[in-house]
Amino acid sequence: MNKYIKMGTLFSAALFSLFGCGAGDKADTASGDGKLTVVTTFYPMYDFTKQVVGDKGNVTLLLKAGQDSHGYEPTPKDIAAIADADVFVYNSDEMETWVPSVLDSIGNSDVVVVDASKDIPLYQVAEGDPVDEAGDAHSVDPHVWLDPVYAQDEVAAILVGVTKADAANKAFYEANAAAFQGKLAALDIAYQTAFANAENRTFVVQHAAFGYIARRYNLTEMAVSSVSSDAEPNPAKLAELKQFMIDNHIGVVYYSDNASSKTAETLAGETGAALEVLSPLEGISQEEQDAGKDYLSVMQDNLAALQKTIH
């Protein structure tokens, strides 16, 4: 965290020159068409916010597909965009670890800040937990957006922030949020139905990003690497997982679409298992969005993939 604190200090002078005249004229400069201006961090926050704001605002995305949400270092231009926005939406301090120092550096801004998971009990990963394979005691799993129920809570938090910034369109935002939450509720029911009578409830993943799905639907996630690390496991760990898969007749190994599949390929090759993608939804490219991919469609793809193991 020290480098992010230093980063905030270094950017302070640049920020003063960019908007040091004060935030009073922000509404005139943030959006030339008079619409609400919202800056979001990574894709789920962007999609959730777009669903709420609709055509009453301009929603932008800081991190593109393939960028690491944890280690991202915003440019002075990015920080100025946050300070000049009406609303800034992020998932959590545990996910976007760079956010607290940025917010400290723009303390004179009147941007409405939305910590979308603020009221959600984040999963504390203790040493020895099945998903803590790197020994990272008491780390926190920030992947709450992958739980369709918690996703509804994040939408509710975004709604509060948006209506605070633009009370005149409150009814419009509330209707949009309710409609999207209804779709998320239907997604939850689809997951419940798919796994209700499953006999095999364990799945093997390269990276422990799916603990909230596992906990919500009474599944067990066996991870090659921990929630806070994507490092290659030691040979002993691979041997243990290999034997577990053989003993329990697990024929699929999952890897994330935003990370290398090397370790999963090794494990699959040694067990004869198939390789499948489980997306943590941390980024969807513009081309994929243009082709119709969004949060709901990728979560349906994840459900179909999980059903190849959980049945």
Sequence and secondary structure as in RCSB ss.txt:
>XXXX:A:sequence
MNKYIKMGTLFSAALFSLFGCGAGDKADTASGDGKLTVVTTFYPMYDFTKQVVGDKGNVTLLLKAGQDSHGYEPT
PKDIAAIADADVFVYNSDEMETWVPSVLDSIGNSDVVVVDASKDIPLYQVAEGDPVDEAGDAHSVDPHVWLDPVY
AQDEVAAILVGVTKADAANKAFYEANAAAFQGKLAALDIAYQTAFANAENRTFVVQHAAFGYIARRYNLTEMAVS
SVSSDAEPNPAKLAELKQFMIDNHIGVVYYSDNASSKTAETLAGETGAALEVLSPLEGISQEEQDAGKDYLSVMQ
DNLAALQKTIH
>XXXX:A:secstr
 HHHHHHHHHHHHHHHHHHTT STTHHHHH TTS EEEEESSHHHHHHHHHHHGGGEEEEESS TT  TTT    
HHHHHHHHHSSEEEES TTTSTTHHHHHHHTTT   EEEETTTTS  EEE TT TT TT  TTEEE  GGGSHHH
HHHHHHHHHHHHHHH GGGHHHHHHHHHHHHHHHHHHHHHHHHHHTT S  EEEEEE   HHHHHHTT EEEEEE
 TT      HHHHHHHHHHHHHTT  EEEE TTS  HHHHHHHHHHT EEEE    S   HHHHHTT  HHHHHH
HHHHHHTTT  
